[in-house]
Amino acid sequence: GIIGAGWWATSSHIPGTIQHERARLRAVQSRKKSKARQVADHFGADLFFDDYQQLVLAENMDAVIVSSTPNMHFEHAKFALEHRKHVLIEKPMTFTVAESQELCNLASENNLQFLVSCPWHYTGHGIEARQLIRKGALGHIKMVSVLMTNPIDKLLKGINTSPTHGMDNVYIEPNQGTYSDPSIAGGGQIYCQVSHAGAYLSFLTGAQPEEVYAKFDYADSKNDIYDVLTITLDNGALVTLASTGATPLSIRNFEVRVYGTKGILLMELWKGKMAYHPFEGESKEYPALAADEIYPDKAPVLNFIDTCLNLAPNGSSGELGLAAMRIIEAACLSDKSGKPIKIKDI
């Protein structure tokens, strides 16, 4: 079942569910019953609801995708996990570390699959980079540099509601305020985009954030538009993470540079490029990813279904969403206080 049948659900999660030969779209939910009916009719769902609890409790409901607005993620996912449903949750996972931790604990206690929806975790380059780092090909990781941009500043400022991914196939645009109202979205770039980059750090390295120092520029907006973070990981690695939504539509960056004691890894995720340069031996340029492999937006739901059926391992554990939330909450506290924030003090 799909809780929050809006833009991203109708662009990615629902088409992905339909694509999987062993899954069935049982029900969809939206706050407006007419919208839920429209989506159910269009995509062939059996049932439609305006009450998310009715969806979770519907007969023959095995798994739930939480694709509602971020302010509702915790409530929706908690109810589903408490009623022993596997859950795929959109990022940002919640508003706070405590909420994300509670969801992870619930999933573990009930032996349920719990995934955070991060398509970057499913690219061929991402999986290969993770293997290289985990097997020690780079040696001890000492430094990571991340630059992440995406042209969404107008979305974050509430100037328009037009998404910048999949613009040619938008079935439903985001509602006014979904991304621009801090009470709904949590914040701007830090919640919307750094949630990707923060999770990716732990996905690649296996390390957890230990301390964060951050500065935001709001650019005359209610939301942060320019974010710069310095992060210390629990393996001692130093991380710089810069992110903004204020770029031309034609410019997107997701550059990840990993520096170890035995080599370096250079990734350009939006360009589908990756290169490994050991201090000794031959460098390796990996084949560029095809356009549809760069951001595999249906991969999270396809993997979610496979994990529920015990056909594949969990490729994007909720623990990664929790790691991102530690960075996000610490960064927000740091920006307000002007001081570095230790994760243990949150």
C-alpha positions, 0 to 999 in steps of 0.5 A: 500500500502507498501512503501519500499518493502524490508526486514522487509516489506516482512518478516512482513508487507506484510504477515500480510496484506495478513493474514487479511481477510478484507485487500487487498494488493493494491500496493507495491513500491521499488526504483527499479521497477524490485524489486517492480514487483518481490514483487508484483508478489510473494505476489499478489499485484495489482500494483507496483511502483518505485515512492511512490507518485504514490502508495499513489495516486493510486485508492482505496488506503485507508492506507499506510505502510511506511517501507522505510529506516529511512532517507525517513520516514518523506517524505513518511509519510508526503505525505501520511498523507497530502493525507489523508491516514492512516499510519503505520510507521516503527521505528525510526519514523523520524530523529528529534523530529520536524519531528515526531511532524509534522507527529503526528499533521498532523494525528490529524488534518486530523483525521487519524490513525497513528501508529508506528510499535513496536511489543512489545506493543502487547504482553500479558505481555506488555498489562498486565504490562501497565494495572497494572501500569496505575491502580496504582498497583505499586503505584507511579513509582520511578525508571525504569531499562532497559537493551536491547541487540540484536546481530546486531553490524555487521549490524550496522558496515556494516560488513554484511547485515544479519538480526538477526530476522527471519533468516530462512525466509528472502525473501530480505536482507537489502540493504548495508548501510540501517543500517550502513550508518548514513545518511540513518539510523540516527545512530546505536544502538540509532536509531535502538534499543533504538527506541524500548525501548524509546517508550516502556517506555511511552507505559508502564508508560504513562509518557514523557521524560523530561531530558536525559544524554547519553554516546555512545561508537562507537567501531571503527564504524561510528555508536554508538554500546554501549549506556548508558542513564539516563532519567528523566520522567515528573512524576519524575521517574528515568530511566537507559537504557543500550543498545548494539548490540555487543553480541553473536547471542545466547544472547538477553536481554530486561529486564525491571524493574519497581520500584514503591512505592507499588510494583515492576514489573520484565519483561524479554521480550525476554524470555517471562517472567514477575513477579509482587511483591507487598510490601503487598500481594502475588507475581504473576509469570505470565505464560511464553509466547509461542515462537510465542507470544514473538515478535509478528511481524505481530501484528502492521499491523494487529492492523493497519488494525483493527483501519482503519476499526474501529474494535479495538483501536490504540495499538501503537500510533504515539505519542509513536514514538514521545516520543522515538524520544525525547529520541533519539535526546536528547541522541545524543545531550547529547553525543556530548555535554557531558551535560544533555539535557532537552527535552523542549530545543530541 
